[in-house]
Amino acid sequence: MKHEVTEQGTVIIVGLEGDVDLQSSGEARKILLECAKQKKPILVDLSKVDYIDSSGIASLVEALQTTRKGGSDLALVSVSEAALRVLELARLDKVFIICASIDEGVQKIG
């Protein structure tokens, strides 16, 4: 898994790429929780995620909870078909804010 962290205005954008699975979800969790410490809105770009398993989803859920406890929010943007299927199976598409693009995400939570 590769990642990139950037900022657009007051919003942190975390782009994940490749597989977010048992092997890489610890790294994803660490990155997301570090970003959550900044108490800024976070967009997680999943457009380049080929595969995500339950451990990857758990990292996203923990980051969402941490961000909300800190008084901010987290949204998923440009969610790949593979990731969206897993989110829908777990019914988490109703829990997360899901946006079609980074610009839409910035408008919603920025």
C-alpha positions as CSV (number, residue, x, y, z in Angstrom):
1,M,0.0,0.0,0.0
2,K,1.2,3.5,-0.9
3,H,-0.1,6.7,0.6
4,E,0.1,10.4,0.2
5,V,-1.0,13.1,2.7
6,T,-1.7,16.6,1.4
7,E,-3.8,19.6,2.5
8,Q,-6.3,21.7,0.7
9,G,-7.2,24.7,2.8
10,T,-8.1,23.4,6.2
11,V,-8.7,19.9,5.0
12,I,-6.3,17.0,5.2
13,I,-6.4,14.6,2.2
14,V,-5.1,11.1,2.7
15,G,-4.8,9.2,-0.5
16,L,-4.4,5.4,-0.2
17,E,-3.3,3.2,-3.1
18,G,-3.2,-0.5,-3.6
19,D,-4.4,-3.1,-1.2
20,V,-5.5,-2.1,2.3
21,D,-5.5,-5.5,4.0
22,L,-4.2,-7.2,7.1
23,Q,-0.6,-6.6,6.0
24,S,-1.0,-2.9,5.4
25,S,-3.9,-1.8,7.5
26,G,-1.7,-1.1,10.5
27,E,0.2,1.5,8.4
28,A,-3.1,2.9,7.2
29,R,-4.4,3.1,10.8
30,K,-1.2,4.9,12.0
31,I,-1.4,7.5,9.1
32,L,-5.1,8.2,9.7
33,L,-4.8,8.5,13.5
34,E,-1.8,10.8,13.1
35,C,-3.9,13.0,10.9
36,A,-6.8,12.9,13.3
37,K,-4.6,14.3,16.0
38,Q,-4.5,17.6,14.1
39,K,-8.2,18.0,14.7
40,K,-8.9,19.0,11.1
41,P,-11.4,17.6,8.7
42,I,-10.0,14.5,6.8
43,L,-10.8,13.3,3.4
44,V,-9.7,9.7,2.6
45,D,-9.3,9.3,-1.2
46,L,-10.0,5.6,-2.0
47,S,-9.9,6.0,-5.8
48,K,-6.7,3.9,-6.2
49,V,-7.6,1.2,-3.6
50,D,-7.8,-2.1,-5.4
51,Y,-8.8,-4.2,-2.4
52,I,-9.8,-3.5,1.2
53,D,-10.6,-6.1,3.8
54,S,-12.2,-5.9,7.3
55,S,-8.9,-4.8,8.9
56,G,-8.8,-1.9,6.5
57,I,-12.4,-1.0,7.1
58,A,-11.7,-1.2,10.9
59,S,-8.9,1.4,10.4
60,L,-11.3,3.7,8.6
61,V,-13.9,3.3,11.4
62,E,-11.4,4.0,14.1
63,A,-10.2,7.1,12.3
64,L,-13.8,8.3,11.9
65,Q,-14.5,7.8,15.6
66,T,-11.3,9.6,16.6
67,T,-11.9,12.5,14.3
68,R,-15.4,13.0,15.5
69,K,-14.3,12.8,19.2
70,G,-11.8,15.6,18.3
71,G,-14.7,17.8,17.1
72,S,-14.1,17.3,13.3
73,D,-15.2,15.0,10.6
74,L,-14.0,12.4,8.1
75,A,-15.3,11.6,4.7
76,L,-14.5,9.1,2.0
77,V,-14.0,10.4,-1.5
78,S,-13.7,8.9,-5.0
79,V,-14.4,5.4,-3.5
80,S,-13.3,2.6,-5.9
81,E,-15.9,0.0,-6.8
82,A,-14.0,-2.7,-4.9
83,A,-14.0,-0.6,-1.7
84,L,-17.6,0.5,-2.1
85,R,-18.8,-3.1,-2.3
86,V,-17.1,-3.9,1.0
87,L,-18.6,-0.7,2.6
88,E,-22.0,-1.6,1.3
89,L,-21.8,-5.2,2.5
90,A,-21.0,-3.9,6.0
91,R,-23.7,-1.2,5.7
92,L,-21.0,1.4,6.4
93,D,-22.0,3.4,3.3
94,K,-24.7,4.7,5.7
95,V,-22.2,5.7,8.4
96,F,-19.5,7.4,6.4
97,I,-20.0,10.6,4.4
98,I,-19.1,9.5,0.8
99,C,-18.4,12.1,-1.8
100,A,-17.8,11.7,-5.5
101,S,-14.7,14.0,-5.6
102,I,-12.3,15.9,-3.4
103,D,-13.9,19.2,-4.2
104,E,-17.3,17.9,-3.1
105,G,-15.7,16.5,0.1
106,V,-14.0,19.9,0.8
107,Q,-17.4,21.6,0.4
108,K,-19.2,19.1,2.7
109,I,-16.7,18.9,5.6
110,G,-14.2,21.7,5.0
